[in-house]
Amino acid sequence: MSKKVLIIGNGSREHCLAWKISQSTQVSKVYVAPGNGGLALAGGKISTLDLNISNHLQVSEWCQNNLIDLVVIGPEDPLSKGISDYLNSNGIACFGPSQKAARIESDKAFAKNFMKKYLIPTADHQSFKNSTEAKEYVSKSGALVIKASGLAAGKGVIVAKTTQEAHQAIEEIMISNKFGDAGKEIVVEQFLEGDEVSIFAVTDGQNFQILLPAQDHKLAYENDTGPNTGGMGAYCPYAFLEDEQLDFIKKNIIQKTIDGMRDEGHPFVGLLYAGLMLTSKGPMVIEFNCRFGDPETQSILSLLKTDIYDIFMGCLNRKIDSITLEWENRFAVGIVLASGGYPGTIEKDIKIDGIDQLKHLEDVLVFHGGTALKDGVLMTSGGRIMTIVALDDDLKAAAMKARLAVSSISIPKSFFRNDIAKKAIQRLQNRLDYKSSGVDIDAGNRLVDKIKEFAAKTKRSGVMEQIGGFGALFDLAKLSYKDPILVSGTDGVGTN
């Protein structure tokens, strides 16, 4: 237990990464720069650090002076500015793709052209640097999605249902500079319909492993209304991904992307996040990200049993295919508590009350985001204040736990979505299967395990079966009967 890790970032995602890395028996210390209020209070192996993360030289020198074994980059902005390249070139192991590989997120126009070149399924699109040309194009189309080509903290996407809305979106992004330089170029693409799913792949540039699928809830308000946000909650695992769909995603999206980036001369080493739409024509890419997603990470990593330090080093040492991923067989539901006004203008420095009582709740985790510690008092400091994650064998129960937990936190004007995972819960309830019909096979198997010892004691001369057999055969010859074999058995679930 001697490895030291530095995490770059200050959100709920970074809090979750620090929490998970600190569970590794190989890791003795986890630093987070700059961190947040929750991380400052975390204790144990975790501590925050006042470090200028935009100054690559300063970060590199600090890592060398403090014998850091691994740096993990949380947000996309440092990756887009080449922090991974700088650290790796100075002999500091860094989990996160190179600046050129990170273009798959930082430049949406590049990403769309890349997908077209390598036949990766995605919506038809056009890129524009001129607002007049963009307006002429959308006037001839139906429902469209307008995206700022650059980084916009997950908020640079506007779904336009009418031509008027599309024109307004173009003006906001390109003329009013709503997203700054990120909107100098826009991508206009066809609207896709279906279920959204987030697929995370950890890759060493050639091979990869898929993490549990999750579903994010992007829009600010309940029933999927309001403006786009960085994400208001997520649940994991996504319950409706068929094996055939997952195989298609692995082969035609993830592997093609990794192979394509390598062919372009920019091997992608790190976490590749594919935001997908499961359309009637099959899975299609909405967007790629070059890092762990927030809030999906908080739900996904809550279920991970494998040592995450091994996963990171498996990628960096080009051995990710030798790592076995193990997961808890449960559901995780994460709900984001946001400041009033988010994703627009927000108030900061509001006192947070009620959070201490969550420490005593079983299977409830709190990951801080926009919080700060000021004179020993926990205050708000950002739009997404924290993510509350609850775990349970049942998705509905996990969602209820998460809602109850987040409801106990008192922050004036804050809000959260009450309907995280609601659609999935309704779909699961409408499924016709053994469990929904009142027959719980897993519970039956647990009962069998408990009574095996007692059942074995009833075995007598002539019994030809073992526990778990279905033949129900008795050798009557051993009991001096003339007919040698008797078949007599009853069974429960599945009996015909």
N, C-alpha and C positions, 0 to 999 in steps of 0.2 A: 504494500500500500504506500506507494511513493510518488505517483504521478500527479502532476499539477496541471490544471486546465484553466484557460482563460476563455470566457464567453463574451462576445461583443454584442451589446444591445441592451435595451431597457424595458422590454414589454413583457406581457404574460407568457409569450413563447419562450423568452429567455429565462424567465423564472422557472418554467417547466423543464427546460433543458438543464438548468443548474440542479434542480431537484432530482432529475433522473440520473445525471452524471454523478452526483454525490452518492448515489446508491452503489456505485461500483466499488468493489473491494480493492481495485487497483489504484483508485484515486484518493489522494490525501487532502487535496485542497482545490476548491473551485472559486475562481475570481470572476466577477461580472462587472464589466465596464460599459456604461456608467451604472447600470443597475437601476433599482427603484426602491421605494419605501419598504415593500415586502421583503425584498432581497436583503436590505440593510438589517432587517429584523430576523432573518432566517436562522442565523447561528450555525453551529456545527461546522461542517467543512466549507460552508458558503460565506463569502464576504464580498462587499462591493468595492469598487476602485475608482478613484477620480483620475481618469485618463482621457486625454484628447484622442478619441478614436478616429478622427479625420486626419490626424497626423501619423502617417504610417511609420515614419522614422521613430517617433516617440514610442509607439506601440511595440515596434520591433526591439528597440533598446531595452524597454521594460521587460519584455519576454526573455531576452538573453540574460539580463541581470538577475532575473528571478527564476531561471532554469525552468521555464514553462515547457511542458512536453507536448501540448496540443492547444491550438486556438480553434474555437468554433464560432463561426459568424452567423448571427441570427438574422438581421434584416438584409434587404436587397441592396440598399444604397452603398454600403462599404464594398460589397462585391462588385457593383457596377463601376466603382472607382479604383479597382485593382488591388485591394488590400491582400487578397489571397496570393496574388502573384508576388507582391513585395515580401510578404512573410516567408513564403516558400523559397524565394530566391536568397533569403538570408538564413536558410537552414532551420526555419521554424515551421513545424508541421501545422498545416491549417486546413480544416475541413470547410470546404466551400469552393466553388468553381472559379476558374480564372476570369479576368475581366471580359475577355472575348467570348468565353462560353456563357457568361452571365447575360450576354446580349439577348439570349432567348427570352429573358424577361424584360430587360431594360429598353429594348427596342422592338416594339410589337410589329412594326413593318418588316424588320429583319426576320422575326419569328414566322410571320405568315409566308414570306417568300421561301424561307427554309422548309416549311412544311409542304409547300407546293412542289419544291424541287425534289424532296425525298418521299413524295406520295404519302404523306401522313394525313389522315382524314381530318378536315376542318371546314368551316364555313367559307363560302365564296367571299372574296373581299376585294377592295381597292384601297390604295393608299393615296393621300392627298397632302400637299403642302400649301395649296391655294384654296381658300375658303369658297370662292366663287365656283371653282370647278367641282368642289365637294357638294355644294348645294345643287348644281345642275345634275349631278349623278343621283343624289337621293330623291330628286323630284320625279325620277322615272322608276323608283323602286317602292316596295311596300314597307313592312316593318323592318327596321334596321337597328344595328347596334353600332354606336359611335364610340370609338376608343381613342384616348390620347396615346400616342405611340410610346412616349417615355414613361418614367416612373411617377405614379401619382398616389402612392400609399394605398393602393387597392380601391381608390375612389374614382378613377379616371374612365369609368365605363358608364354610358348612358343608353338605355334602351328606349328607342323612339318608335312609338306605335303609329304615328302619322308623319306626313311630310313636314308639317308645321313644327312638330316636336324635334324632328331631325335637323331642320334649319336652326332652331333655337340652340340645340346641342352644339352644332358647328360654331355658332357665334360665341357661345360661352367658352368653348375650348380654344378656338383659334383667334378670335377677335378680342374678347374680354380677358383672355389669358387666365382662365379659372385655375388651370393647373401649371401655370408658368411655362418654362421651356419645354416641359413634357408634352405640351399641346401644339408645338410648332408643326408637327406632322400628325395626322390622324389616320386611323384605320376604320373604314366603313365596311361592315360585313353583314351578311344575311342573318336574320334572327333564327336561332335554333330552338326547337321545342323538345322537351323530354325531361328526364330526371338528371340533376347535376350530381356529380360525384368527384371527390378529390382523391387522386392516386399519388402517393409518395413512393419514389424509388430511390434507394441508396445505391450509388454506382461507383465503381472504380475506373470508369472510362471505357470499360468493355463489358463486364458482367454487372448484374444488378440483382437486388432483392426488393420485393414489393412489401410495403408496410400495410397494415389494415386499411381498407377503404373507409372514407369518412364522407359525411355530407355537411357542407357549410350552409349557413343562412346569411346571405349577403345584404338583403335589404333591411332598412333601419327598423321598420315597424311590423307588427303582426300581420299575418295573412299575406306576407310578401308584398308589402306596400312601402312607399317612401323611397328616399334616395339610396344609392349604393353606398356601402360602407366597407371597411376592412374586414367585416365579418361580425355578426351578432351572436353567433353560437354554432355549435356543431355536435353531431353525434357519431359514434363509432362502435362497432363496424357498420357500414352501410349495409342494410339487410337484404337488398334485392339484386345484387350483382350475380348473374349466372356464371357458371364455370366457363361456358363458351364465350361470354363477353370478356371475362378476365383474360382468357387465352388470347383473344383478339387484341386486347389492349397491350398485353406484354409483347406480342409479336409485331404488331403493325403501328404501335405508337411509341412505347418506351424503347424497345430495341432499335427501331428505325431512327429514333432521335439520337440515341447514344452513338450508333454507328455513323450517322450523318455528321454529328459534331466531330467525331474522330476523323472522318474523311475530310472535313473542312480544315483540319489541322488544329482544332481546339478541343481536345478531349474533355468531356464533362465529368469531373470528379467531385462528388458531393451529393446533395439531395436534389433530385429532379422532381418537381411537383407538376403534375398534369391535371389541369382543371378540365373535366370532360362533361359532355352532354350525351346521355344515352338516348339517341334519337331512333326513330322508326327505321332509319337506314343503317343503324349501328352506332357505336361510340365515336364521337368526334371531339376534337380538341377545341376548347374555348380559349384557353391560354396556357402558357407554360410559365412557371416560376422557378427561380434558381436557388430556392431556400425552403426551409420549413414554413408551412403556412400557419397563420394565426387567425382563427382560433382552433383549427383542426389538430394542431400539434398537441394541445393540452389534453384532448380526449384520446388521441392515438397513443401517446407515450404513457398515459395513465394505465394502459393495458399491456405494455411491453414488459416481458419478463427477462429477456436477454440483456446482458450487460451492454449498455449503449457505447461505452468506451471501446469495446471490441468491435462494434459495428463501424464506428468512425475510423479506427485504425485499419480495419479490414478494407475500407475504401482506399485509404491513403497508401496501403501496402499492396494494393492490387490483388487482394485475396477475399473480396466480399462474397464470392461464391462458396467459400469454406465456412461461412458463418451461418448457423442455424437460428432462425428467428422463432421465439416462443412467446405465446400470448396468453393472457387470462381469458377464459371463456365467459366473458361478461359484456355488458354494454357500458359505455361511458357517454354521458351527456354533459356538454359544457355550455354554460350560459354567460354571456358577456354583460356586465353591468357598465352602462355608459353614462357619461356626463350629459346633463341637459343641454340641448342644442346640437349634440353630435349627430351627423358628421360635419355640421357647420361650426359656427362660432360658439365656443363654450366658456363657462366660468371655471376658474381654477382656484386652488387653495381653499377648498371646502373641507371641513373636518369629516372624517369617516368614523362612524360609530357602529357598534354591534358586531364587529368582525371577530372579536375574541371568542364569542360563544360558538363559532363554527369549529374551533379547535377540538371540541369534544364530540363532534358528529362523526359517526363511523362512515367510512367510504365517501367522504366529502373532502375535496381538495380545493385550496384557494391559491390561484396564481395571479400575482399583482402585475398590473401594467402601468397605467397612468396614476401612480401614487408616489408620494415623496414624504420623507421624514423631516419635519421642521420643528426644532426645539423639542424633540421627543414625541411630537404629535403627528399621527398619520393623516395626510391631506391629499386631496386630488391634485393631479398635475397634468392630466391628459384626457383625451376623448374616451378611450376605452379603459375604464378604471381597473377592472380585474375580470378574470374568468373563474367561475365556480364550476367545478366538475364533480359529478356524482356517479358512482358505480353501482350496478346491480345486475343480477342475473336476468332481470326483466327490463325491457326498454322503458315501458310506461313508469315503472317504479323508479328507475334512474332519473327520468325527467322530472318526476314529482319531487324527489329528494333535492334535485338541483334548484327547482323553483322555490321550495321552502327555504333552502339555505340562502339564496340570493335575496329573498324577501326579508330576511332578518337583518340585512345591512341597511343602515340609515344614512343616506346622503341626500340632502335637499336637491330636488329637480332631476335626480338621476333616474334612469329608466332601463328596462330590459324587456326582451321579448318573452312572452309567456308560452309561445307555441313552438319552441325548439323541439324538433323530432315529432311534432304532432302528426304530420302527414304519414310518417313512417309507422307510428303507433296505430293509426287508423287502418293502414294497409295490412299490418300484421294481424290486427283483430278481425279483419275480413277474410283472412286466409282460412281455407278449410283444411285442417290437418289434425293429427292425433291430439296435440296439446290443446288446440282451441276447442276441440270436441270433448275435452275433459279427461283425456288419457295422456299422462306425462311419461313418456318413455324413459327420459333421463331419471326421473324419480323412481321409476320401476327398476332401473338398473342399479340405482343406489340401494334399494331395498334388497335386491338379489345379493349384492356384495355383503350386506349385513347378515344375511341368513345362510350363506354358503356353508359356514362351519357347522351349523345345526343340521342342514340338509344332508351333508356328507355322513353324519352319524346314523342316518336311517338306511344307509346302503346295506343290503343283505345278500345272501348267497343267491346267485342266479341273475342279478342285475348286470346287464352288459353295457350300460351307458355311464358316462361321466357327467358331472355338472356342466350344463351348457349344451349337451347333446339333445337332439330332437327325435331320435328313433324310438324311444320308449320300449326297448327290447329286453325280454327276460328269457334266460336259458332254463326252460322248465325241466330239461333232462337232469339237471343237478338236483332237482327236487323229486326225481323218480316219476315224472309224468311221461306219457307216451308221446304227445305232441311236443316237439323240441322247443319251439319258439312261440312266445305270446307277444303280440303287439297291443299295447293299451296305454294311451297317453292323452293328456289334455294340455292345452296351451292357452295363453291369454291373448295379448294384442296380436292381431294379424291372423287369428284362427279362421280357417275357411270351412 
